[in-house]
Amino acid sequence: MLHAFVILCADRAREAAKAAEREIAGGTYRGKLHGIPFAVKDLLDVAGLPTGAGSLHLSDNVVEETATVVQRLIEAGAVFLGKLQMVEFAFGGWGTNTHLGAPRNPWDLTEHRSPGGSSSGSGVAVAAGMVAFSLASDTGGSIRSPAAMNGIVGLKPTISSVSTHGVFPLSQTLDSIGPLTRSVEDAAIVFDAISGADRLDPGTWGANPPRVSAGGANVGGMRLALLSPDQLPGVQPSILDALVRSAQVFRELGAEVVEIRLPRTPLEYCVGASHIIRTEGYANLADLMAEDRGAFDPHVRARVHAGNAGTAAQFAARLIERREDMVAMREVLEGFDALLLPATPIASPPLNTIDEQAMPLSDLTRFVNYLGLCAIALPNGVNPEGMPLSLQIVAMPSREDILFTLGRAFEGATPWHARRPDLSSLTG
């Protein structure tokens, strides 16, 4: 009913689980992920399986090599369970897919609500307890939005810290790979397993990500920036209220919280991010677009075609502007350990109310990719309808250790991460 999986490898998973059991019983324990089930967004390659990227055009795209991040998890003893639904080519924030369908948000089984996108199945599978964790991509919010919509944790790492080898690309400049989990500590364990330099991905060759799974939760003396409400237009009142309460939690834990304004609003940074995503998206998908057999999601087709509207000079100018914006942001955040703001401006809406021409779920997340930062989304409340709300914590590049320290502290002081959707009607 939840429609989270596109490929379920049940027999393969059972054999891997039995092998893990034998190894552990025999004294060969590979670590905290040994025997733990996981699944991946269907744009990560797994040898012998098709990488469909949410598209009918690639339904027979069987690959011969496994993505580096997936291979690292398998070598750590994790049990691969299958591949998960997504927005076609990861080019959309609501979680919808015209041809393959949208997974159901497990927090409302009576009305079909947005699961968030583009990693829709990845968020639903974790929230519903189908897997312990999933891997997904985040180009403008595609990990954090599903985390927010489904009441779980989502980490968008620093772009260069995790390999994208074997991942179907949307935007090579902004793509990043990270985990969706039920807790901050689980995300830390997975990040440690998948991060680090990969000889097959030149972007990671200088990577030296922090080890985070053995970190602490002491935030005393930290200095946190709280984004001013006037730079959060259109954010629902319940989400603003949850942000204020979250900031107070950190104050009570010993951190200093200071309200600030950014050089531009998150939404204004989205203009630059969207230009880069559209242009590189078109470059990656132009050949498939030329062969269009009428099977493209119409909303995705329009977004891809928009990437052919600009000139090479305009794209180069955008990349130069991005560098300038990155420097300006560093100056603003100098002296702060992290920035606090919501992960999404709205809670999960019914699918029949969504305007596909708008992409508001990523209005507060795309700037993180654009500016080369890292971020984590974690539950921080519920709205009057009982749908999850989410806090986004943003830090400078390669400071995932700060994200996890703050995340652990917040979970230790609040109950939101322990909430689970009621799925009893699915099991009887």
C-alpha positions as CSV (number, residue, x, y, z in Angstrom):
1,M,0.0,0.0,0.0
2,L,2.8,2.4,0.8
3,H,4.4,1.9,-2.6
4,A,8.0,2.6,-1.4
5,F,9.9,-0.1,-3.3
6,V,10.4,-0.3,-7.1
7,I,12.6,-3.5,-6.8
8,L,12.4,-5.8,-3.8
9,C,15.3,-8.3,-3.6
10,A,13.8,-10.7,-1.0
11,D,15.7,-13.8,-1.8
12,R,19.0,-12.0,-2.1
13,A,18.4,-10.3,1.2
14,R,17.5,-13.5,3.0
15,E,20.7,-15.1,1.8
16,A,22.8,-12.1,2.9
17,A,21.0,-12.1,6.3
18,K,21.8,-15.7,6.8
19,A,25.4,-15.1,5.9
20,A,25.6,-12.3,8.3
21,E,24.2,-14.4,11.1
22,R,26.7,-17.2,10.4
23,E,29.6,-14.7,10.4
24,I,28.5,-13.0,13.6
25,A,27.9,-16.4,15.4
26,G,31.4,-17.5,14.2
27,G,33.0,-14.5,15.8
28,T,33.4,-12.4,12.6
29,Y,31.7,-9.1,13.4
30,R,32.1,-6.4,10.8
31,G,30.7,-3.6,12.9
32,K,27.5,-1.8,13.7
33,L,26.0,-2.3,10.3
34,H,26.5,-6.0,10.1
35,G,23.2,-7.7,9.4
36,I,21.3,-4.4,9.2
37,P,18.8,-4.1,6.3
38,F,18.9,-1.1,4.0
39,A,17.6,0.0,0.6
40,V,18.7,2.7,-1.9
41,K,17.1,5.3,-4.1
42,D,16.7,3.9,-7.6
43,L,19.5,6.1,-9.0
44,L,22.3,4.3,-7.2
45,D,23.8,1.4,-9.2
46,V,23.6,-2.2,-7.9
47,A,25.3,-4.7,-10.2
48,G,22.8,-7.0,-12.0
49,L,19.8,-4.7,-11.4
50,P,18.4,-1.9,-13.5
51,T,19.0,1.7,-12.4
52,G,15.7,3.2,-13.5
53,A,16.1,6.7,-11.9
54,G,12.3,6.8,-11.6
55,S,11.8,6.7,-15.4
56,L,10.2,4.3,-17.8
57,H,13.0,5.2,-20.2
58,L,15.5,3.4,-18.1
59,S,13.4,0.4,-16.9
60,D,15.8,-2.0,-18.8
61,N,19.0,-0.2,-17.8
62,V,20.7,-3.2,-16.1
63,V,24.1,-2.1,-14.8
64,E,27.3,-4.2,-14.3
65,E,28.9,-2.3,-11.4
66,T,27.8,-1.3,-7.9
67,A,28.0,2.3,-6.7
68,T,30.9,3.0,-4.3
69,V,28.7,3.9,-1.4
70,V,26.5,0.8,-1.8
71,Q,29.5,-1.4,-2.1
72,R,31.0,0.1,1.1
73,L,27.8,-0.7,3.0
74,I,27.7,-4.3,1.7
75,E,31.4,-4.7,2.7
76,A,30.4,-3.4,6.2
77,G,27.9,-6.3,6.4
78,A,24.7,-4.4,5.7
79,V,21.9,-6.4,4.0
80,F,20.7,-4.9,0.7
81,L,16.9,-5.2,0.5
82,G,16.1,-3.4,-2.8
83,K,15.6,-0.1,-4.7
84,L,13.2,2.7,-3.8
85,Q,10.7,4.9,-5.7
86,M,11.7,8.4,-6.6
87,V,10.7,11.4,-8.7
88,E,11.8,10.9,-12.3
89,F,15.5,11.7,-12.7
90,A,15.3,13.3,-9.1
91,F,13.9,16.4,-10.7
92,G,11.1,17.4,-8.3
93,G,10.4,18.1,-4.7
94,W,6.9,16.7,-4.0
95,G,7.6,13.0,-4.4
96,T,5.2,12.6,-7.3
97,N,5.8,10.4,-10.3
98,T,3.2,10.4,-13.1
99,H,4.0,7.0,-14.5
100,L,5.3,5.1,-11.5
101,G,3.1,6.6,-8.8
102,A,3.9,8.4,-5.5
103,P,4.6,6.5,-2.3
104,R,2.1,7.2,0.5
105,N,3.2,9.2,3.5
106,P,2.8,6.7,6.4
107,W,1.6,9.4,8.8
108,D,-1.8,9.6,7.1
109,L,-3.3,6.4,5.7
110,T,-6.6,7.9,5.0
111,E,-5.4,10.7,2.7
112,H,-2.6,10.5,0.2
113,R,-0.1,13.1,1.3
114,S,3.2,14.2,-0.1
115,P,6.1,11.9,0.9
116,G,8.6,14.6,-0.1
117,G,11.0,14.3,-2.9
118,S,12.8,13.5,-4.9
119,S,13.8,10.6,-2.5
120,S,10.2,9.7,-1.9
121,G,10.5,6.0,-1.3
122,S,13.6,6.4,0.7
123,G,11.8,8.5,3.3
124,V,8.7,6.3,3.4
125,A,10.6,3.0,3.7
126,V,12.5,4.3,6.8
127,A,9.6,6.0,8.5
128,A,7.5,2.8,8.0
129,G,10.2,0.6,9.5
130,M,10.7,-1.4,6.2
131,V,14.4,-0.8,6.5
132,A,16.7,0.5,9.2
133,F,18.1,3.1,6.8
134,S,18.2,4.1,3.2
135,L,20.6,6.0,0.9
136,A,19.4,8.9,-1.2
137,S,20.6,11.9,-3.2
138,D,20.2,15.5,-2.4
139,T,20.7,18.2,-5.0
140,G,18.5,20.8,-3.5
141,G,16.8,19.1,-0.6
142,S,15.9,15.6,-1.8
143,I,17.1,14.0,1.4
144,R,16.0,16.7,3.9
145,S,12.5,17.2,2.4
146,P,11.5,13.5,2.7
147,A,13.0,13.4,6.2
148,A,10.8,16.4,7.1
149,M,7.7,15.0,5.5
150,N,8.1,11.6,7.1
151,G,9.3,12.5,10.6
152,I,12.8,11.0,10.3
153,V,16.5,12.2,10.1
154,G,18.1,13.1,6.9
155,L,21.8,14.1,6.4
156,K,23.0,16.2,3.4
157,P,26.8,15.8,3.7
158,T,29.4,18.1,2.3
159,I,29.4,17.5,-1.4
160,S,33.0,16.2,-1.7
161,S,32.8,14.0,1.4
162,V,30.8,11.1,-0.2
163,S,31.4,9.5,-3.5
164,T,28.9,9.8,-6.3
165,H,30.5,7.2,-8.5
166,G,27.7,4.9,-9.8
167,V,25.0,7.4,-9.1
168,F,22.8,8.7,-12.0
169,P,23.5,12.4,-12.0
170,L,21.2,15.4,-12.0
171,S,23.7,18.2,-11.3
172,Q,27.3,17.2,-10.8
173,T,28.0,20.6,-9.1
174,L,25.4,20.2,-6.4
175,D,24.6,16.4,-6.1
176,S,25.4,14.8,-2.8
177,I,24.7,11.3,-1.3
178,G,23.5,10.7,2.3
179,P,21.4,8.6,4.6
180,L,17.8,8.7,5.9
181,T,17.5,7.1,9.3
182,R,15.3,7.0,12.4
183,S,17.9,8.6,14.7
184,V,20.8,11.0,14.6
185,E,23.2,8.2,15.8
186,D,22.1,5.9,13.0
187,A,22.9,8.6,10.5
188,A,26.3,9.0,12.1
189,I,27.1,5.3,11.8
190,V,26.1,5.3,8.1
191,F,28.0,8.4,7.3
192,D,31.2,7.0,8.7
193,A,30.7,3.9,6.6
194,I,30.1,5.7,3.3
195,S,32.2,8.8,3.5
196,G,35.8,9.3,2.4
197,A,38.0,9.5,-0.7
198,D,37.1,7.2,-3.6
199,R,39.7,6.7,-6.4
200,L,36.8,6.5,-8.9
201,D,35.4,9.9,-8.0
202,P,37.9,12.8,-8.4
203,G,35.7,15.1,-6.5
204,T,36.5,13.2,-3.3
205,W,40.3,12.8,-3.7
206,G,41.0,15.5,-1.1
207,A,38.2,14.5,1.2
208,N,38.9,14.2,4.9
209,P,35.5,13.9,6.5
210,P,35.3,13.8,10.3
211,R,34.5,10.5,12.1
212,V,31.2,11.2,13.8
213,S,29.7,8.0,15.2
214,A,31.8,8.3,18.4
215,G,31.0,11.9,19.0
216,G,29.4,13.5,22.0
217,A,26.3,15.7,22.7
218,N,27.7,18.6,24.7
219,V,26.6,21.9,23.2
220,G,27.6,24.0,26.2
221,G,29.4,27.1,24.9
222,M,28.3,26.7,21.3
223,R,27.1,29.7,19.4
224,L,24.2,29.2,17.1
225,A,22.7,31.5,14.5
226,L,18.9,31.5,14.3
227,L,17.5,32.7,11.0
228,S,15.3,35.8,11.4
229,P,11.6,35.2,10.7
230,D,11.5,38.0,8.2
231,Q,13.7,35.9,6.0
232,L,11.3,33.0,6.1
233,P,8.3,34.3,4.1
234,G,5.5,31.8,3.6
235,V,6.5,29.5,6.4
236,Q,3.5,28.0,8.2
237,P,3.0,29.3,11.8
238,S,3.3,25.9,13.4
239,I,6.7,25.5,11.8
240,L,7.9,28.9,13.0
241,D,6.6,28.1,16.5
242,A,8.5,24.8,16.4
243,L,11.7,26.6,15.3
244,V,11.4,29.0,18.3
245,R,10.9,26.1,20.7
246,S,13.9,24.3,19.2
247,A,16.1,27.3,19.7
248,Q,15.0,27.5,23.3
249,V,16.0,23.8,23.8
250,F,19.5,24.7,22.7
251,R,19.6,27.6,25.0
252,E,18.6,25.4,27.9
253,L,21.3,23.0,27.0
254,G,23.9,25.7,27.3
255,A,24.3,27.1,23.8
256,E,24.1,30.8,22.9
257,V,21.5,31.4,20.2
258,V,21.6,34.7,18.2
259,E,19.0,35.8,15.6
260,I,20.7,36.9,12.4
261,R,19.9,37.8,8.8
262,L,21.7,36.3,5.8
263,P,23.0,38.4,2.8
264,R,20.1,37.0,0.9
265,T,17.1,34.9,1.9
266,P,17.2,31.2,1.3
267,L,14.6,31.7,-1.5
268,E,16.8,34.3,-3.2
269,Y,19.7,31.8,-3.3
270,C,17.4,29.3,-5.0
271,V,17.6,31.4,-8.2
272,G,21.3,30.5,-8.6
273,A,20.8,26.9,-7.5
274,S,18.0,26.3,-9.9
275,H,19.9,27.7,-12.8
276,I,22.8,25.3,-12.1
277,I,20.5,22.3,-11.6
278,R,18.4,23.0,-14.8
279,T,21.5,23.6,-17.0
280,E,23.4,20.5,-15.8
281,G,20.2,18.5,-15.7
282,Y,19.6,19.3,-19.4
283,A,23.2,18.4,-20.3
284,N,22.7,15.0,-18.5
285,L,19.3,14.3,-20.0
286,A,19.4,15.9,-23.5
287,D,19.9,12.6,-25.3
288,L,17.0,10.9,-23.5
289,M,14.8,13.9,-24.2
290,A,15.6,13.7,-27.9
291,E,14.4,10.1,-27.8
292,D,11.3,10.9,-25.8
293,R,8.7,8.3,-26.5
294,G,6.0,10.1,-24.6
295,A,6.9,8.4,-21.3
296,F,8.4,11.4,-19.5
297,D,6.6,12.8,-16.5
298,P,5.3,16.1,-18.1
299,H,6.4,18.2,-15.1
300,V,9.9,16.8,-15.3
301,R,10.0,17.3,-19.0
302,A,9.2,21.0,-18.6
303,R,11.9,21.4,-15.9
304,V,14.5,19.7,-18.1
305,H,13.7,21.7,-21.2
306,A,14.0,24.9,-19.1
307,G,17.7,24.1,-18.8
308,N,18.3,24.7,-22.5
309,A,17.2,28.3,-22.3
310,G,20.4,30.0,-21.2
311,T,23.9,30.5,-22.8
312,A,27.2,29.1,-21.8
313,A,28.3,32.6,-20.7
314,Q,25.3,32.9,-18.4
315,F,26.1,29.5,-16.8
316,A,29.7,30.5,-16.3
317,A,28.7,33.8,-14.7
318,R,26.4,31.8,-12.4
319,L,29.2,29.7,-11.2
320,I,31.4,32.8,-10.6
321,E,28.5,34.3,-8.6
322,R,28.2,31.1,-6.6
323,R,31.9,31.4,-5.5
324,E,31.3,35.0,-4.4
325,D,28.1,34.0,-2.5
326,M,30.1,31.2,-0.7
327,V,32.7,33.7,0.5
328,A,30.0,36.1,1.7
329,M,28.2,33.4,3.6
330,R,31.4,32.3,5.3
331,E,31.9,35.8,6.6
332,V,28.4,36.0,8.0
333,L,28.6,32.6,9.8
334,E,32.1,33.4,11.1
335,G,32.0,32.9,14.9
336,F,28.9,30.7,14.8
337,D,29.0,26.9,15.0
338,A,25.8,26.3,13.1
339,L,22.6,27.9,11.6
340,L,19.1,27.0,12.7
341,L,16.0,27.2,10.4
342,P,13.1,25.0,9.3
343,A,13.7,22.1,6.8
344,T,10.6,22.9,4.9
345,P,8.1,25.8,4.8
346,I,5.1,23.6,5.0
347,A,4.1,20.2,6.5
348,S,3.1,17.4,4.2
349,P,0.0,18.4,2.1
350,P,-2.5,16.2,0.4
351,L,-1.3,15.3,-3.1
352,N,-4.5,16.7,-4.7
353,T,-3.6,20.2,-3.4
354,I,-0.1,20.3,-4.8
355,D,0.9,22.8,-7.5
356,E,3.5,21.1,-9.6
357,Q,4.6,24.4,-11.1
358,A,5.9,25.4,-7.6
359,M,8.7,23.8,-5.6
360,P,8.2,25.2,-2.1
361,L,9.5,22.2,-0.3
362,S,13.1,23.0,-1.3
363,D,12.9,26.8,-0.8
364,L,14.7,26.4,2.5
365,T,17.2,23.7,1.5
366,R,18.6,24.5,-1.9
367,F,20.8,27.3,-0.6
368,V,22.8,24.7,1.4
369,N,23.8,22.8,-1.8
370,Y,24.4,26.0,-3.6
371,L,26.8,27.4,-0.9
372,G,28.6,24.1,-0.4
373,L,27.4,23.6,3.2
374,C,26.3,20.5,5.1
375,A,23.0,20.1,6.9
376,I,20.9,17.7,8.9
377,A,17.1,17.6,9.2
378,L,15.4,16.1,12.3
379,P,11.9,16.0,13.8
380,N,11.0,18.9,16.0
381,G,7.2,18.8,16.4
382,V,3.9,18.1,14.8
383,N,1.3,20.4,13.2
384,P,-2.4,20.6,14.2
385,E,-3.1,17.7,11.8
386,G,-0.5,15.5,13.4
387,M,2.0,15.7,10.5
388,P,5.7,15.9,11.3
389,L,7.7,19.1,11.4
390,S,11.4,19.3,11.0
391,L,14.4,21.4,12.2
392,Q,17.3,22.0,9.8
393,I,20.8,22.5,11.2
394,V,23.4,23.9,8.8
395,A,27.1,24.0,9.3
396,M,30.2,24.9,7.3
397,P,31.8,22.4,4.9
398,S,33.2,19.3,6.5
399,R,31.8,20.1,9.9
400,E,29.4,17.2,10.1
401,D,30.7,16.6,13.5
402,I,29.0,19.8,14.7
403,L,25.7,18.6,13.1
404,F,25.8,15.4,15.0
405,T,26.7,16.9,18.3
406,L,23.8,19.3,18.0
407,G,21.5,16.6,16.7
408,R,22.3,14.2,19.6
409,A,21.8,16.9,22.1
410,F,18.4,17.8,20.6
411,E,17.2,14.2,20.5
412,G,18.3,13.8,24.1
413,A,16.1,16.7,25.2
414,T,13.0,16.2,23.1
415,P,10.6,13.3,22.3
416,W,10.0,13.8,18.6
417,H,12.5,11.3,17.1
418,A,10.8,8.5,19.1
419,R,7.4,9.0,17.4
420,R,6.3,6.4,14.9
421,P,3.3,6.3,12.5
422,D,0.4,4.0,13.3
423,L,0.5,1.3,10.6
424,S,-1.7,-1.2,12.4
425,S,-4.4,-0.9,9.7
426,L,-1.9,-2.3,7.2
427,T,-1.1,-5.4,9.2
428,G,-4.5,-6.0,10.8
